[in-house]
Amino acid sequence: MENNETHPAWHALPEDELLKRLSSRHEGLASSDIPRRLERSGRNALEAEKATTPLQVLAHQLHHPLIYLLMGAAVVSVVAGHAVGAIVIGGVVVLNTILGAVQEWRADKALEALHRMASPHARVRRDGQAVEVDASEVVPGDILLLETGDRVAADARVRRVVGPGVRVEPVSAGGTRPR
């Protein structure tokens, strides 16, 4: 357990002390610092799921109780000497599997495209200017500039609230500390 007297919580530090510990400034970070900070702390993004392969999609289509029932019926048809019935049932299983796999593959690709289109952005102050960056490029020490309705792109500390009737609702997002 950490001793809070020697290491006070980062949200309780005075603003100037916090900026000093994060090697930041009121004008924001220098753009030249960003690659080094990204290297040290990593991208501000959740790890993406592994892409599904066509073979996995096909296997997923075959893993259903109705398909098992149809395959069992085809086996019973062969054993009973009804080859035509077994062929028809096998054809239904193959057709269902192919159509389902194509549909699932297209749905996965559409979902990936939506994720890319809805990639969150953040306004930060860098080199004294407000710039918009991909949220994955927000690094410890960045000064986030928020407006009404913005999503906070990273764990952050509110420095200043400007405007009448502004309400800040804290949400626990993992309790991380800047490095």
C-alpha positions as CSV (number, residue, x, y, z in Angstrom):
1,M,0.0,0.0,0.0
2,E,1.4,3.4,-0.9
3,N,2.1,6.1,1.7
4,N,-0.2,9.1,0.7
5,E,2.0,11.5,2.6
6,T,5.0,11.0,0.3
7,H,2.9,10.4,-2.8
8,P,-0.3,12.4,-2.7
9,A,-3.0,11.4,-5.2
10,W,-2.5,13.1,-8.6
11,H,-5.9,14.7,-8.5
12,A,-5.1,16.4,-5.2
13,L,-1.9,18.0,-6.3
14,P,-1.7,21.7,-6.9
15,E,-2.0,22.5,-10.6
16,D,1.6,23.7,-11.0
17,E,3.0,20.7,-9.2
18,L,0.9,18.4,-11.4
19,L,2.2,20.1,-14.6
20,K,5.7,19.8,-13.3
21,R,5.4,16.0,-12.5
22,L,3.9,15.4,-16.0
23,S,6.5,17.6,-17.6
24,S,3.7,19.7,-19.1
25,R,2.9,23.4,-19.3
26,H,-0.2,25.6,-19.3
27,E,0.3,26.1,-23.1
28,G,0.1,22.3,-23.5
29,L,2.7,19.9,-24.7
30,A,5.1,20.5,-27.5
31,S,4.2,18.5,-30.6
32,S,7.8,17.2,-30.7
33,D,7.2,15.5,-27.3
34,I,4.3,13.4,-28.4
35,P,6.1,10.5,-30.2
36,R,8.3,10.0,-27.1
37,R,5.3,10.0,-24.8
38,L,3.4,7.6,-27.0
39,E,6.4,5.3,-26.9
40,R,6.6,5.5,-23.1
41,S,3.0,5.2,-22.2
42,G,1.4,3.6,-25.2
43,R,-1.6,4.6,-27.2
44,N,-4.8,5.7,-25.4
45,A,-6.9,2.9,-26.8
46,L,-8.4,-0.4,-25.8
47,E,-6.9,-3.5,-27.4
48,A,-8.8,-4.5,-30.4
49,E,-10.3,-7.9,-30.8
50,K,-8.6,-10.3,-33.1
51,A,-10.2,-10.3,-36.6
52,T,-12.4,-13.3,-37.3
53,T,-11.1,-15.5,-40.1
54,P,-13.5,-16.9,-42.7
55,L,-12.8,-20.4,-41.4
56,Q,-13.9,-19.4,-37.9
57,V,-17.1,-17.8,-39.3
58,L,-17.8,-21.1,-41.2
59,A,-17.2,-23.2,-38.1
60,H,-19.5,-20.8,-36.1
61,Q,-22.3,-21.5,-38.6
62,L,-22.0,-25.2,-38.1
63,H,-22.1,-25.0,-34.3
64,H,-25.9,-24.9,-33.9
65,P,-28.3,-27.5,-32.5
66,L,-30.5,-27.4,-35.6
67,I,-27.5,-28.2,-37.8
68,Y,-26.6,-31.1,-35.5
69,L,-30.2,-32.4,-35.8
70,L,-30.2,-32.1,-39.7
71,M,-26.8,-33.9,-39.9
72,G,-28.2,-36.6,-37.6
73,A,-31.3,-36.9,-39.9
74,A,-29.0,-37.2,-42.9
75,V,-27.1,-40.1,-41.2
76,V,-30.3,-41.8,-40.3
77,S,-31.5,-41.4,-44.0
78,V,-28.3,-43.0,-45.3
79,V,-28.6,-45.9,-42.8
80,A,-32.3,-46.3,-43.8
81,G,-31.4,-46.5,-47.5
82,H,-32.9,-43.1,-48.4
83,A,-29.9,-41.6,-50.3
84,V,-32.0,-38.9,-52.0
85,G,-33.3,-37.7,-48.6
86,A,-29.8,-37.6,-47.2
87,I,-28.5,-35.6,-50.2
88,V,-31.4,-33.1,-49.9
89,I,-30.7,-32.6,-46.1
90,G,-27.0,-32.3,-46.8
91,G,-27.7,-29.7,-49.5
92,V,-29.8,-27.7,-47.0
93,V,-27.0,-27.8,-44.4
94,V,-24.4,-26.6,-47.0
95,L,-26.7,-23.9,-48.3
96,N,-27.6,-22.7,-44.8
97,T,-23.9,-22.7,-43.8
98,I,-22.7,-20.7,-46.8
99,L,-25.5,-18.1,-46.6
100,G,-25.1,-17.7,-42.9
101,A,-21.3,-17.4,-43.2
102,V,-21.6,-14.7,-45.9
103,Q,-24.1,-12.8,-43.9
104,E,-22.0,-12.9,-40.7
105,W,-18.8,-12.0,-42.6
106,R,-20.5,-8.9,-44.1
107,A,-22.0,-7.9,-40.7
108,D,-18.5,-8.1,-39.1
109,K,-17.0,-6.0,-41.9
110,A,-19.8,-3.4,-41.6
111,L,-19.3,-3.2,-37.8
112,E,-15.5,-2.7,-38.3
113,A,-16.2,0.1,-40.7
114,L,-18.6,1.8,-38.2
115,H,-15.9,1.6,-35.5
116,R,-13.4,3.3,-37.9
117,M,-15.9,6.0,-38.8
118,A,-16.9,6.7,-35.2
119,S,-13.3,6.9,-34.0
120,P,-13.3,9.3,-31.1
121,H,-11.3,12.6,-31.3
122,A,-10.2,15.0,-28.7
123,R,-9.3,18.7,-28.7
124,V,-6.0,19.3,-26.9
125,R,-3.7,22.2,-26.4
126,R,-0.3,21.6,-28.1
127,D,2.3,24.2,-28.8
128,G,-0.1,26.8,-27.4
129,Q,-2.8,26.0,-30.0
130,A,-6.0,24.1,-29.8
131,V,-5.8,21.1,-32.1
132,E,-8.0,18.0,-32.8
133,V,-6.3,14.7,-32.5
134,D,-7.4,11.1,-32.6
135,A,-8.3,10.1,-29.0
136,S,-5.7,7.3,-29.1
137,E,-3.0,10.0,-29.4
138,V,-3.8,11.7,-26.1
139,V,-0.9,11.2,-23.8
140,P,-0.2,12.0,-20.1
141,G,0.4,15.7,-19.7
142,D,-2.0,16.7,-22.5
143,I,-4.4,19.6,-21.7
144,L,-7.8,18.4,-22.9
145,L,-10.2,21.2,-24.1
146,L,-13.8,20.0,-23.5
147,E,-17.1,21.5,-24.7
148,T,-20.7,20.6,-23.9
149,G,-21.5,17.0,-25.0
150,D,-17.8,16.0,-25.5
151,R,-16.7,12.6,-24.3
152,V,-13.6,12.7,-22.2
153,A,-11.0,10.8,-24.2
154,A,-8.8,9.7,-21.2
155,D,-8.5,9.8,-17.5
156,A,-8.3,13.4,-16.7
157,R,-8.4,16.1,-14.0
158,V,-10.7,19.1,-14.5
159,R,-8.5,22.2,-14.2
160,R,-11.1,24.9,-14.8
161,V,-14.8,25.1,-15.6
162,V,-16.0,28.1,-17.6
163,G,-19.7,28.9,-18.1
164,P,-22.9,29.3,-16.2
165,G,-24.5,26.2,-14.9
166,V,-21.7,23.9,-15.9
167,R,-21.9,20.5,-14.2
168,V,-19.1,18.0,-14.0
169,E,-20.1,14.4,-13.3
170,P,-17.2,12.3,-12.2
171,V,-17.1,8.8,-13.5
172,S,-14.6,6.1,-12.4
173,A,-12.7,5.0,-15.5
174,G,-10.1,2.7,-14.0
175,G,-8.3,4.8,-11.4
176,T,-5.1,5.1,-13.2
177,R,-2.2,7.4,-12.4
178,P,-0.1,9.3,-14.8
179,R,3.4,7.9,-15.3
